[in-house]
Amino acid sequence: MGLDFSIIPEYADLLLEGTLWTIALTVLAVFFSLAGGVIFAVAQLSRHAFVRWPFAGVAWLFMGTPLLLQLFLIYFGLVQIGLDLNAFTAGVIALSLHFAVYNSDIIKSAILAVDKGQHEASRSLGLGRLQAMRKIIVPQAIANVTPALGNMMIALLKESSLVSVIGVMELTLSAQRAISDSFRPFEFYIAAAVIYYVLNLGLEMAVRNAERRSARYR
Amino acid sequence: MSEPIVKIRGLKKNFGDLQVLKGIDMDIEPGHIVALIGASGSGKSTLLRTINQLEDVTDGQIWFDGDLVNKDLPHRAREKHLNQLRQNIGMVFQHFNLFPHLTALENVTLAPIMLGRMNKHEAVDQGHALLEKVGLGDRAGYFPSQLSGGQKQRVAIARSLAMKPKVMLFDEVTSALDPELVGEVNRVMKQLAQEHMTMIIVTHDLRFAEDVSDHVVFMADGYVVEAGTPGQVFRNPKEERTKAFLHQVFDE
């Protein structure tokens, strides 16, 4: 039995649905992981230990354990303590937290690398520490690490396939459904791979665009 | 004589074991231009930076406008007190420290808007006026990377002026500039002097100091060695160390 890609259009609706869920997962997780990354970074640079420690603890937890396990814990584990999340929400939360921790590491070192004179100039005008962070330091830090953050976001898009295991009908799971119906694994896995690749091309373009915009002042 | 706007008594500052300021007393009258001169390492920049508490002090007192600057307060209250204080003390740095991701105009409008001094419209109007005043009215939309050193420093001066400070601190503001760009910055400072802005200027440019200041303070080794009018200090120094310093500088 050779390869026959002509079967794919029959399952186009299913793959399209999967693609849209993957896009939804990724867009939400990119947003929350970047926002979370900034919050984790700033919190871990706080001068107060009672602010630093909880965030550092969560960061350790999420960096030191597999994403798959985190998905299980958030989806199946939290039910036991009465928090019944739907699979999509659990997937967004797990991806967001997991990547927020990686992003925060990148953003943290970028914040520390911003020239000390920027702090001094901000403070000399009467801005508070957090005001200076928000308007002066963080925007420059982010602009300096846009490429690195972009790579993380491309990884995020790919890792979103793990969410299939908790039953979110995203691209990988929809390909599996098509396979169990058609008994054509090779064709549909390749089709899914091509779609991931195309989505990543789009994401890469968005990252380049963000890079250009964030670096327009240089 | 009016009450000094900046009053310093017994000021000491250590960096670890290193004593940088060893007991400074100083009064700065409103509207006066004070030049702090001395060799590198004499403590003049550190002294300037203690006035707005970019450096905290080890011992002694600083008053600004009748208010004790280095009050002993809990952290949060101290931050609030310093933010309030710093809004009235402008500072210009050797390396400009302009915000590179903001345009010249945004650099000038950021603080007044963010700190609620004025609404956006007023801040923009004032920003254009200040850029005009420093001769950069046509550069409002430029980013710092598109400006020369002298232009950057003039934007930095405009940025400080936007908070309508009562005192301006200048920390070697022409030291990092190409020689041909020094004049344009000095001209802006002179113009401020003529408008009776109170200015404290740390400088290596002794001719400028003599030209613009009402009062010159010569520092060495963390002490004020000699202070007086430019005529006294430059033309008729009493202390040996002052004479030696002036000799060394003017012979070069």
Boltz contact constraints between the chains, C-beta under 6 A:
constraints:
  - contact:
      token1: [A, 117]
      token2: [B, 95]
      max_distance: 6.0
  - contact:
      token1: [A, 117]
      token2: [B, 97]
      max_distance: 6.0
  - contact:
      token1: [A, 120]
      token2: [B, 54]
      max_distance: 6.0
  - contact:
      token1: [A, 121]
      token2: [B, 97]
      max_distance: 6.0
  - contact:
      token1: [A, 124]
      token2: [B, 52]
      max_distance: 6.0
  - contact:
      token1: [A, 124]
      token2: [B, 86]
      max_distance: 6.0
  - contact:
      token1: [A, 124]
      token2: [B, 91]
      max_distance: 6.0
  - contact:
      token1: [A, 125]
      token2: [B, 111]
      max_distance: 6.0
  - contact:
      token1: [A, 126]
      token2: [B, 83]
      max_distance: 6.0
  - contact:
      token1: [A, 126]
      token2: [B, 86]
      max_distance: 6.0
  - contact:
      token1: [A, 126]
      token2: [B, 87]
      max_distance: 6.0
  - contact:
      token1: [A, 126]
      token2: [B, 115]
      max_distance: 6.0
  - contact:
      token1: [A, 128]
      token2: [B, 83]
      max_distance: 6.0
  - contact:
      token1: [A, 136]
      token2: [B, 99]
      max_distance: 6.0
  - contact:
      token1: [A, 139]
      token2: [B, 101]
      max_distance: 6.0
  - contact:
      token1: [A, 140]
      token2: [B, 101]
      max_distance: 6.0
  - contact:
      token1: [A, 217]
      token2: [B, 100]
      max_distance: 6.0
  - contact:
      token1: [A, 217]
      token2: [B, 101]
      max_distance: 6.0
  - contact:
      token1: [A, 217]
      token2: [B, 143]
      max_distance: 6.0
  - contact:
      token1: [A, 218]
      token2: [B, 145]
      max_distance: 6.0
